[in-house]
Amino acid sequence: MAVKDIVLILSQISFGAIATFLAILYWSHTRDIAWLLIIIGVIVQYGQIMYSTFMMFGVLGNDLFIIKDVLDIGTLLSIFPLIFISSAFIVMLVRFKRD
């Protein structure tokens, strides 16, 4: 494994942990659905970072399929943050449209 790969992994884990910690702290102070969706997206994104790191080091195998040979956990963890953040933007746009 090259040094740049190690730096990438460590920086993703470090900054992801900071973002997730701050998101969890903010979660207790907000009741806005758009912010909650963004917070959930950040948390799921960190889960994806950890999952890909575990896969890279061989801790987890490639056999965690939701739908056999079609959809695996890694794909879902890559898509879900974008779904949550997109949903937050939709909520905000609907809110602006009503005002």
matplotlib code that plots the C-alpha trace (Angstrom):
import matplotlib.pyplot as plt

x = [0.0, 1.4, 1.9, -0.7, -3.2, -2.5, -2.8, -6.1, -7.5, -6.3, -7.6, -11.0, -11.3, -10.1, -12.2, -15.1, -15.0, -14.9, -17.8, -19.9, -19.2, -20.2, -23.3, -24.4, -23.8, -26.0, -28.7, -29.7, -30.2, -32.3, -35.8, -35.6, -36.2, -33.8, -30.9, -31.8, -31.5, -28.1, -26.9, -28.1, -26.3, -23.1, -23.4, -24.1, -21.1, -18.8, -20.2, -19.3, -15.8, -15.4, -16.9, -14.5, -11.6, -12.4, -12.8, -9.4, -7.7, -9.6, -11.6, -14.9, -15.5, -17.2, -20.1, -22.4, -25.2, -28.7, -29.9, -27.6, -25.1, -26.9, -26.8, -24.3, -23.8, -21.0, -23.2, -26.0, -23.6, -22.3, -25.8, -27.6, -25.7, -26.6, -30.2, -30.4, -28.7, -30.9, -34.0, -32.9, -32.5, -36.0, -37.4, -35.8, -37.0, -40.6, -40.4, -39.2, -41.9, -44.6, -43.3]
y = [0.0, 3.3, 6.3, 8.3, 5.6, 5.5, 9.3, 9.2, 6.5, 8.3, 11.6, 10.2, 8.4, 11.5, 14.1, 11.8, 11.1, 14.9, 15.6, 12.7, 13.8, 17.3, 16.1, 14.0, 17.0, 19.2, 16.5, 17.1, 20.8, 20.7, 19.6, 20.7, 17.7, 19.1, 19.3, 15.9, 14.4, 16.0, 14.7, 11.2, 11.5, 12.4, 9.5, 7.0, 8.5, 7.7, 4.2, 3.9, 5.1, 2.6, -0.2, 0.5, 0.7, -2.7, -4.2, -2.8, -4.4, -7.7, -7.5, -7.8, -9.9, -9.1, -11.4, -9.1, -8.9, -7.5, -8.9, -11.8, -10.8, -7.5, -5.2, -5.3, -3.3, -1.2, 0.0, 0.9, 2.8, 4.7, 5.7, 6.4, 9.6, 11.1, 10.1, 11.7, 14.9, 15.1, 14.6, 17.5, 19.8, 18.7, 19.5, 23.0, 23.7, 22.6, 24.9, 27.8, 27.2, 27.3, 30.6]
z = [0.0, -1.1, 1.3, -0.5, 0.1, 3.8, 3.9, 2.1, 4.4, 7.6, 6.5, 5.5, 8.8, 10.8, 9.1, 8.8, 12.5, 13.3, 10.9, 12.4, 15.9, 15.2, 13.3, 16.3, 18.6, 16.4, 16.1, 19.7, 19.0, 15.9, 15.0, 11.3, 9.0, 6.4, 8.8, 10.2, 6.8, 6.2, 9.6, 8.7, 5.4, 7.1, 9.6, 6.8, 4.8, 7.7, 7.8, 4.1, 4.9, 7.6, 5.5, 2.6, 5.0, 6.5, 3.0, 2.0, 5.0, 4.6, 7.8, 5.8, 2.7, -0.5, 0.2, 2.0, -0.6, -0.1, -3.4, -4.5, -7.1, -7.8, -4.7, -1.9, 1.3, -0.2, -3.0, -0.6, 1.7, -1.3, -2.5, 0.8, 1.8, -1.6, -1.1, 2.3, 1.2, -1.9, 0.2, 2.5, -0.5, -1.7, 1.7, 1.6, -1.9, -1.0, 2.0, -0.1, -2.7, 0.0, 1.4]

ax = plt.figure().add_subplot(projection="3d")
ax.plot(x, y, z, "-o")
ax.set_aspect("equal")
plt.show()
